[in-house]
């Protein structure tokens, strides 16, 4: 009976050690995650002006495309009307 209790106590001690090890790993990963979030937020803040610029350029290109199509349609209409 004492043998069984000793083995159970050893197993319990090992479980406690593993739990402590897991807690340390979790704490380290939490710190790493916090640093990652801070860096990500900084990068997002730096990219905001670039994203606005890209949106403006896309808008200008779409406007040029619409105007080109409109000019082409008018030119085609005038060509057909002149024939």
N, C-alpha and C positions, 0 to 999 in steps of 0.2 A: 504494500500500500504506500509506504514511504517512497519507494522507487517511482511509482506512478506520479506521486505528488511532485517529486523532484523533476521528473521529465516535463510535467505540465508547467512547472515554474520556469524551466529553461525555455520552453516554447513561448511562454508569455513574455519573458525577457527579450527573446529574439523579435517578437512582434512589436514590442515597445521600441526597440532599437530601429526597426524598419520604419515604424510610424514617425519617429524623430527624424530619420533620414528623409522621408517623404516631405515632412514639414519644412526642412531646410531647402530642399529642391524647389518646393512650391514658393517659398519666400524669394529665392533667387529668380525664378521665372517671373514672379510678380514685378520685381524691380526691372527686369529686362523688358517686360511688356509696357510698363510705365514709360520707360525711355523710348521705346518704339512709337508709342502713341504721341509723345511730345514731338519726335522728329517728323512723324507723319503730318501732324497739325502744322508744323512750321513749313513743310514742303507745300501743303495745300494752300497756305496763306501766300507763299511766294508764287504759286502758279495761277492764282486768281486773276492778276492783270493779264497774263498770257492768254488765259481762257477767254477773257473779254475781248482781247485783240483778235483772236481767232474767230470769234462770233461776228465781230464787225467785218472782218475780211470776207467771211462766208456770205454775209448779207450783201456786201458790195458786189461780189461775184454773181450772186443770184440776180441782183438788179441789172447788172450788165447783160446777163443771159436773157432776161425778160425784154430789156430794151433792144437787144440784137434780134430777137424773135419778132418783136413788133416792127422794127425797121425792115426786116426781111419780108414780113407780111405786107407792109405798105408798098414796098418796092415791087413785090409780085403782083399786087392789085393794080398798081399804076402800069406795069408792063402789060397786063392783060387788058386793061382799059385802053391803052394806046394802040393795041393791035387791031 
